[in-house]
Amino acid sequence: MARTPNYSFERQERERLKAEKKAKRAAEKKAARDIQPDPLDPSEQSDVDNLTFPTSE
């Protein structure tokens, strides 16, 4: 005898797994961003700002 399908439980389970996977990927991306500084972040001083160029005078 076959079991009766429980569609709502199966759908909820798929959505739960999908949300879990999405949260894991978001956490990995956030960790990767935290490791590398943002090159466009104006709060961090770059070496380009401190360069001095020789003058021909």
Backbone as CSV, one residue per row, in Angstrom:
resi,resn,N_x,N_y,N_z,CA_x,CA_y,CA_z,C_x,C_y,C_z
1,MET,0.840,-1.175,0.000,0.000,0.000,0.000,0.896,1.252,0.000
2,ALA,0.617,2.165,-0.866,1.413,3.384,-0.985,0.983,4.396,0.075
3,ARG,1.928,5.195,0.460,1.588,6.211,1.467,0.891,7.383,0.788
4,THR,0.103,8.094,1.544,-0.556,9.281,0.986,0.438,10.442,1.000
5,PRO,0.510,11.198,-0.059,1.491,12.277,-0.131,1.122,13.434,0.803
6,ASN,2.138,13.984,1.386,1.957,15.144,2.251,2.665,16.316,1.558
7,TYR,1.980,16.909,0.596,2.587,17.912,-0.262,3.072,19.136,0.505
8,SER,2.310,19.575,1.465,2.705,20.788,2.191,3.994,20.559,2.988
9,PHE,4.128,19.388,3.614,5.354,19.104,4.353,6.552,19.029,3.414
10,GLU,6.368,18.366,2.279,7.463,18.242,1.313,7.884,19.614,0.781
11,ARG,6.927,20.482,0.514,7.232,21.831,0.040,7.966,22.626,1.124
12,GLN,7.481,22.544,2.349,8.137,23.246,3.459,9.564,22.754,3.651
13,GLU,9.771,21.464,3.488,11.105,20.891,3.655,12.043,21.399,2.555
14,ARG,11.563,21.451,1.308,12.369,21.988,0.206,12.719,23.447,0.446
15,GLU,11.743,24.238,0.897,11.986,25.657,1.166,12.972,25.844,2.313
16,ARG,12.869,24.999,3.336,13.795,25.085,4.471,15.225,24.797,4.017
17,LEU,15.402,23.759,3.204,16.734,23.415,2.705,17.285,24.520,1.804
18,LYS,16.418,25.101,1.003,16.830,26.178,0.106,17.263,27.401,0.920
19,ALA,16.510,27.748,1.956,16.854,28.886,2.802,18.160,28.637,3.554
20,GLU,18.359,27.404,3.992,19.601,27.038,4.684,20.805,27.209,3.762
21,LYS,20.667,26.747,2.536,21.738,26.852,1.552,22.032,28.322,1.221
22,LYS,20.978,29.103,1.082,21.128,30.525,0.768,21.824,31.265,1.910
23,ALA,21.478,30.950,3.135,22.101,31.586,4.291,23.578,31.206,4.397
24,LYS,23.900,29.960,4.084,25.287,29.517,4.131,26.120,30.264,3.093
25,ARG,25.591,30.394,1.888,26.314,31.123,0.835,26.488,32.587,1.195
26,ALA,25.462,33.198,1.776,25.552,34.601,2.177,26.613,34.778,3.259
27,ALA,26.696,33.843,4.189,27.700,33.920,5.244,29.103,33.779,4.672
28,GLU,29.276,32.883,3.681,30.586,32.721,3.050,30.993,33.979,2.291
29,LYS,30.037,34.596,1.595,30.338,35.829,0.866,30.701,36.953,1.831
30,LYS,29.986,37.039,2.951,30.273,38.086,3.935,31.663,37.879,4.529
31,ALA,32.025,36.638,4.792,33.347,36.348,5.341,34.426,36.714,4.330
32,ALA,34.182,36.457,3.062,35.160,36.795,2.032,35.310,38.307,1.907
33,ARG,34.211,39.036,2.049,34.281,40.502,1.982,35.006,41.072,3.187
34,ASP,34.830,40.465,4.348,35.486,40.953,5.558,36.990,40.755,5.499
35,ILE,37.439,39.726,4.815,38.871,39.453,4.715,39.549,40.463,3.807
36,GLN,38.951,40.747,2.660,39.542,41.667,1.698,38.960,43.057,1.899
37,PRO,39.814,44.089,2.015,39.282,45.441,2.157,38.664,45.911,0.846
38,ASP,37.664,46.742,0.945,36.985,47.268,-0.227,37.868,48.322,-0.884
39,PRO,38.237,48.160,-2.157,39.129,49.122,-2.794,38.488,50.489,-3.000
40,LEU,37.175,50.593,-2.977,36.506,51.865,-3.185,36.089,52.531,-1.882
41,ASP,36.474,51.953,-0.770,36.102,52.484,0.528,36.903,53.756,0.808
42,PRO,36.265,54.921,0.911,37.001,56.178,1.128,37.583,56.314,2.534
43,SER,37.139,55.485,3.469,37.637,55.600,4.838,39.070,55.090,4.962
44,GLU,39.499,54.258,4.022,40.857,53.730,4.072,41.762,54.566,3.182
45,GLN,42.893,54.992,3.734,43.851,55.775,2.968,44.648,54.848,2.062
46,SER,44.851,55.263,0.839,45.646,54.448,-0.070,47.012,55.091,-0.252
47,ASP,47.930,54.339,-0.825,49.270,54.853,-1.074,49.263,55.924,-2.147
48,VAL,48.294,55.934,-3.017,48.209,56.918,-4.087,48.042,58.321,-3.499
49,ASP,47.338,58.444,-2.410,47.126,59.750,-1.787,48.426,60.318,-1.216
50,ASN,49.372,59.481,-0.898,50.591,59.920,-0.236,51.764,60.081,-1.199
51,LEU,51.529,59.907,-2.485,52.625,59.996,-3.451,53.016,61.455,-3.672
52,THR,54.307,61.664,-3.828,54.796,62.991,-4.194,55.515,62.859,-5.523
53,PHE,55.235,63.768,-6.411,55.822,63.713,-7.737,56.928,64.767,-7.842
54,PRO,58.067,64.425,-8.461,59.146,65.387,-8.612,58.715,66.504,-9.570
55,THR,59.152,67.707,-9.230,58.836,68.842,-10.087,60.050,69.191,-10.907
56,SER,59.843,69.779,-12.032,60.947,70.129,-12.919,61.454,71.537,-12.666
57,GLU,61.131,72.133,-11.555,61.584,73.500,-11.245,62.965,73.521,-10.677
